[in-house]
Amino acid sequence: MLDRILANSPVFLLIAVRCFGMIMTLPLFSIRNVSRIAKIAFTGYLAYLIFPHVNFSAYTPYISSDGNFSIEYIMLLVGEGIIGILTGFYVTLIFAAFSSAGQFFAFQMGFSASEVYDALSQVENPLMGQFFNLVAMLIFLQSDWALYLFSKALLSSFDSLNALSIVMHRTDMIEFLLGGLTKLFADAFVISLPIMGTLLLISVTMGILSKAAPQMNLMSEGFPIMILTSFFVITMVFPQICEFFTHSFIRGFSSLSKLLSIVGGGS
């Protein structure tokens, strides 16, 4: 196997570049706490497993027989890196929906001032956004979606996507990414809607009572009531939220599979 890799080192490097681009943009794998040596080692391991199952006949005219680098080959390396980055970016969009849902109602809860650095999303994120992001990550790992991503989705992308097909199907790629952004905000709104609606009713009720009886100063008690009510509502709807997380992963990977079939069918 090693002799075959050495004999086809330009092809192996193309596979490794795509895997590395995806790992550098995937949630959890792309965090700074994971050393670059571990990321490079994992990239080499993935490329080693995928190499026997990949057909790179479309790239053969652009790879010189003596193994020297050329402008065409460098452009292929850039294209493979872009494919890996786009794949990881789309998975990041799925997780960003859960993180954004926590941000939507964190302000109403009174947790908007408690923004700290989130190692998973690598941005400043309220506590509820970090909580939802962590739950989504646990469901992602527990449901073997990470295994599906590396074993099936990544392997299928090599059969369908290459740097040449991206140029020919750039319109489909743009529509796919824009659709992912649309689903991000739609999913975040659906997740946060029960909590946001409940907090809105509490805010309206507190405003009416404070106007009716100003001496009671009910607004000073509003934040504790909102925090307790929010956690109560989250506890009650948490099974449905976890189920929605699972359906979001299924819908996201189904969209990715449809894109691969469209691009692969038209290549």
C-alpha positions in Angstrom: 0.0 0.0 0.0 2.8 2.4 0.9 4.5 1.7 -2.4 1.3 2.5 -4.3 1.0 5.8 -2.3 4.6 6.8 -3.1 4.0 5.9 -6.8 0.8 8.1 -6.8 1.9 10.8 -4.4 0.4 13.7 -6.3 -3.1 12.0 -6.1 -2.5 11.3 -2.4 -1.6 14.9 -1.8 -4.9 16.0 -3.5 -6.9 13.8 -1.1 -5.0 15.0 1.9 -5.5 18.6 1.0 -9.3 18.2 0.9 -9.4 16.2 4.1 -7.2 18.9 5.8 -9.4 21.7 4.6 -12.5 20.0 6.0 -10.9 19.2 9.4 -9.7 22.8 9.7 -13.3 24.1 9.4 -15.3 21.4 11.2 -16.7 22.1 14.6 -14.8 20.4 17.5 -11.9 19.3 15.2 -11.0 22.9 14.3 -10.7 24.3 17.8 -7.3 25.7 18.8 -7.0 23.3 21.7 -6.4 20.5 19.2 -2.8 20.6 18.1 -1.9 21.0 14.5 0.2 17.9 14.7 -2.9 15.9 15.7 -4.9 17.5 12.8 -2.1 16.7 10.3 -1.9 13.1 11.6 -5.7 12.7 11.4 -5.6 14.1 7.8 -2.9 11.5 6.8 -4.9 8.7 8.4 -8.1 9.7 6.5 -6.2 10.1 3.2 -4.7 6.7 3.8 -8.1 5.1 4.2 -9.7 6.9 1.3 -6.9 6.6 -1.2 -7.8 3.0 -2.4 -11.4 3.9 -3.1 -10.9 7.1 -5.1 -10.8 7.4 -8.8 -8.9 10.5 -10.0 -9.0 9.8 -13.7 -10.4 13.3 -14.3 -7.1 14.8 -13.0 -4.8 12.5 -14.9 -4.3 15.0 -17.8 -3.2 17.7 -15.3 -0.7 15.6 -13.4 2.7 15.4 -15.0 4.1 11.9 -15.5 7.5 12.8 -13.9 5.7 14.0 -10.7 6.8 17.6 -11.1 4.5 20.4 -9.9 2.8 22.6 -12.5 0.5 25.5 -12.5 -2.4 23.2 -13.3 -1.6 20.9 -10.4 -1.3 23.8 -8.0 -4.7 25.1 -9.1 -6.1 21.6 -8.5 -4.6 21.7 -4.9 -6.3 25.0 -4.3 -9.6 23.6 -5.7 -9.4 20.5 -3.4 -8.8 22.8 -0.4 -11.8 24.9 -1.3 -14.0 21.8 -1.5 -12.9 20.7 1.9 -13.4 24.1 3.4 -16.9 24.4 1.9 -17.9 20.9 3.3 -16.7 21.8 6.8 -18.3 25.2 6.5 -21.7 23.7 5.7 -21.5 21.4 8.7 -20.6 24.5 10.8 -23.7 26.2 9.5 -25.8 23.4 11.0 -24.2 23.9 14.4 -24.4 27.7 14.1 -28.2 27.3 14.1 -28.2 25.9 17.6 -25.8 28.5 18.9 -27.8 31.3 17.3 -31.0 29.9 19.0 -29.4 30.4 22.4 -28.4 34.0 21.4 -31.9 34.8 20.4 -33.5 34.5 23.8 -30.3 35.1 26.0 -31.0 38.8 25.9 -34.6 38.4 27.2 -33.3 36.1 29.9 -30.8 38.6 31.1 -27.8 36.5 30.1 -26.7 38.7 27.2 -24.0 40.3 29.4 -22.5 36.8 30.2 -20.8 36.4 26.9 -17.5 34.5 27.2 -15.3 32.8 24.6 -16.8 29.6 23.3 -14.1 27.1 22.4 -16.4 25.0 20.2 -17.7 27.9 18.0 -14.6 30.0 18.6 -16.6 33.2 19.0 -17.9 35.3 21.9 -21.1 33.5 22.7 -23.8 33.8 25.5 -24.0 30.9 28.0 -27.2 29.6 26.5 -25.7 29.6 23.0 -22.7 27.6 24.4 -25.1 25.2 26.1 -27.1 24.5 23.0 -23.9 24.1 20.9 -22.5 21.6 23.4 -25.7 19.6 23.4 -25.7 19.5 19.6 -22.1 18.4 19.6 -22.9 15.5 22.0 -25.8 14.4 19.9 -23.6 14.7 16.8 -21.0 12.4 18.3 -23.5 10.0 20.1 -25.6 9.5 16.9 -22.5 8.4 14.8 -23.0 11.4 12.5 -19.3 12.1 12.7 -18.6 8.5 11.6 -21.0 9.0 8.7 -19.4 12.3 7.7 -15.9 10.8 7.5 -16.8 7.3 6.1 -19.6 8.0 3.6 -20.1 11.7 3.0 -16.4 12.4 2.5 -15.9 9.4 0.3 -18.9 10.2 -1.8 -17.6 13.8 -2.3 -14.5 12.3 -3.9 -16.7 10.4 -6.4 -18.8 13.5 -7.3 -16.9 16.7 -6.6 -13.6 17.8 -7.9 -12.1 21.2 -8.8 -13.3 20.9 -12.3 -16.9 20.1 -11.3 -17.0 23.1 -8.9 -16.3 25.4 -11.9 -19.0 23.8 -14.0 -21.6 23.7 -11.2 -20.7 26.9 -9.3 -24.3 28.1 -9.5 -25.5 25.0 -7.7 -22.8 25.4 -5.0 -23.8 29.1 -4.4 -27.5 28.2 -4.1 -26.6 25.3 -1.8 -24.6 27.6 0.6 -27.2 30.4 0.5 -29.9 27.8 1.3 -27.8 26.7 4.2 -27.7 30.2 5.6 -31.5 30.5 5.2 -32.0 27.2 7.1 -29.7 28.4 9.8 -31.9 31.3 10.8 -35.1 29.3 10.3 -33.9 26.5 12.5 -32.6 28.9 15.1 -36.0 30.6 15.2 -37.9 27.4 15.5 -35.7 26.2 18.4 -35.9 29.5 20.3 -39.6 30.2 19.6 -41.2 28.5 22.6 -38.8 30.3 25.0 -39.0 33.6 23.2 -42.8 33.5 23.2 -43.0 32.7 26.9 -40.5 35.4 27.8 -42.5 37.9 25.7 -45.7 37.1 27.6 -43.9 37.5 30.9 -42.4 40.9 29.8 -45.8 42.2 28.7 -47.4 40.9 32.0 -44.7 42.6 34.1 -45.1 45.8 32.2 -48.9 45.9 32.7 -48.6 45.1 36.4 -45.9 47.7 37.0 -48.1 50.3 35.4 -51.1 49.2 37.5 -49.1 49.2 40.8 -45.8 51.2 40.4 -45.1 50.9 44.2 -44.6 47.2 43.9 -41.5 47.6 41.6 -42.2 44.4 39.8 -39.6 45.1 37.1 -36.8 44.5 39.6 -38.2 41.0 40.0 -38.5 40.4 36.3 -35.1 38.9 35.6 -35.2 36.2 38.3 -38.7 35.2 37.1 -37.6 35.1 33.5 -34.5 33.1 34.3 -36.5 30.5 36.3 -39.3 30.3 33.7 -36.8 29.9 30.8 -35.0 27.0 32.5 -38.4 25.5 33.3 -39.5 25.8 29.6 -36.2 24.4 28.4 -36.5 21.4 30.7 -40.0 20.7 29.5 -39.2 21.0 25.7 -35.7 19.5 25.9 -36.7 16.1 24.5 -38.3 17.8 21.5 -35.2 20.1 21.1 -32.9 17.1 21.0 -35.2 15.4 18.4 -35.1 18.6 16.4 -31.3 18.5 16.5 -31.3 15.0 15.1 -33.7 16.0 12.3 -31.6 19.0 11.5 -28.6 16.7 11.0 -30.6 14.4 8.9 -31.9 17.2 6.7 -28.5 18.8 6.4 -26.7 15.6 5.3 -29.6 14.8 2.9 -29.1 18.2 1.3 -25.4 17.5 1.0 -26.1 14.1 -0.6 -28.5 15.7 -3.1 -25.8 18.3 -4.1 -23.3 15.5 -4.6 -25.7 13.6 -6.7 -26.5 16.7 -8.8 -22.9 17.6 -9.4 -21.8 14.0 -9.9 -24.7 13.3 -12.3 -23.8 16.4 -14.4 -20.0 15.9 -14.4 
